[in-house]
């Protein structure tokens, strides 16, 4: 006779195998809306403005089974909320009907820095439905901020290097001349 533990294990395994075929998997579900394209300047000079373009595709989001749907973006810069389109614009959203694609442009001028830096940006797409915001998709990218160094600073450093080398040569000559006496 088989032990009860073995029979329990066989029954449990059989149930799990049958359920795995009967239940739909998460990979089979279709996304409701997604960010399809993000355009930005990956390397930008300090003190200049940048334009970001976000394109979304609304596959299934609709309000009350109509084709209309409302969305907004939240932009996170280096782990902190930089711009919340919904809260920063008196709770305004923008439309994108079911099955359509739409693009939005945003200007930013936060790149005034004194040394080269890298900024990490995360964009979150929210669908606003029946008074509730639903996170639909997110995209991340990095921007390198460069600093322009005027040539006069390079000349000053060059003159300083020539001066230090001349001082070293003169002090070495003076030291060698002092040893000969």
N, C-alpha and C positions, 0 to 999 in steps of 0.2 A: 504494500500500500504506500502511496506517495504521501509525503508530509504535507500538512496544511499550509505551510509557508510556501512550498513550491507551487501548489495550486493557486494560492493567492497571487503570487508573482506572475503566473501565466495569465490569470484572469485580468489583472491590472494591466499587463502589457498588451493584451488583446484589446481592451477598452481604449487605451491610449492610441494604438495604431488605427483603430476604426475612427476615433474622433479626429485624428490628424487629417484623414481624407475627407471627413464630412464637414469640417469647419473651414471657412475661407481664411486664407492667410493674409497677413498685413501687406505683403508685396503685391497682392492682386487688387488692392483698392486704388482708385484713381485719385490724384490730388485735386482739390477743388480749385485752387488758384496758385500760381507759382511765378516767381521772378525768372524770366527767360533770358534777360540780358542786362548787364550792368556796364555802362561806359563811364570811364573816369581817366584821369591822367595819372599814370603810375609814378611819375617823377615830376615834381613841380617846384618852381623857385619860390623862396620865401617872399611874402608880400604880394603875391599875385592871387587872383581869384581862380577858382576851379569850377567847372560845370560837371555835374553828375547826371546821367540819364539812366533811369530805371524803366525797364519794359516788363510788363506782366501779361500773363495769359490767364483769363478766367475760364476754366473748364466747366465747373459745376456750381459755382456760387450764384445764388439768386435769392430774391426776397419773396416769400410766399408763392413759390413756384412760378414767378414771373421771370423775365430775363434780366431785370434790373438788379444790380448789386452795388454796394458802396464800400470803398476801401480807404486806407490811409497807411502811411509809412512811419516807422520810428527808426531814427538813426542813432547809433551808439558809436562814440568816438573814444578809443582807448578805455573801454569798459564803462564809460559814463554816458548817460543819455545826453546827446547833443541837441537833438531836435525831435520832438514828438509832434507830428503833423496834426494829430487830432486835438491835443491839449493846447498846442501853441497857436492854433488858428481859430479859436472860438468854436471848437467842436465841429469843424467842417470836414467832410469826406468828399471823395470824388467817385464818379460812376465808372463802371466798366461792366457792360452787359455780358451775360453768359455766352461763352463761345467767342469772345472778342479779345483783341490785344490792344493795349494802350501804353503810351510812354509818357513819363514826366521828367522835366528838367529841374534841377535845383542848383543854385549858385552858392558857393561857400567861399569865405575869405578869412579863414581861421589859420592861415599858414604864415603868420608873422613870427618868425623865430630867429634867434641869433646864432644857433649852431644847427648842423644837420640833424634831422630827426626822422623817425618812422612812425606813422600813425596807423593804427588798426581800426578799420571801419566795419561795422555790422549793420545791415539794413534788415528790418523786419517788416513783412507785409501783413497787415491785419484786414480782415473782412468784418465790417460792422453790420450786424444783423440783429434786428429786434432789440436794440439797445445793449447788445453784448458784443465785445470785440473778440474775434477768434484769430489766433495766430495761424497764418496759412503757409508762410515760407520765410526763409532768411537767407541772406547772402553776405559773405565777408570778403574783404580785400584789404591790402596795405598800400599806403602812399608814402613815398620817400620825399622828404622836403629838403631841398638843397639850399645852400647859402652862397650868394655871389660875393666873392672876395675881390675888391678893386685892386688893380695892378699896383697902385702906389704902395700898398702894404707889402707886396712882394719885393719891390725895390728897397724899402726900408730894411726888410729882413736880409736882403742881399748885401746892402751897405754895412749892416751890423756884422755880418759874417766876415766880410773883407777886413773890417776894423779889428775884430777879434783875432783873426789870423795874423794880421800885421803886428799886433801887440805881442802875440805868442812868439813870432819870429824875432822881434826886437828884444824881448826878455831873454830868449834863448841865446841870442848873440851876446847880450850884456853878460849873461852868466858864463858863457864860454870865454869871453874876453877877460872876465874877472879871474878865471881859473888860470890863465896863462901868466898873469902878473905875479 
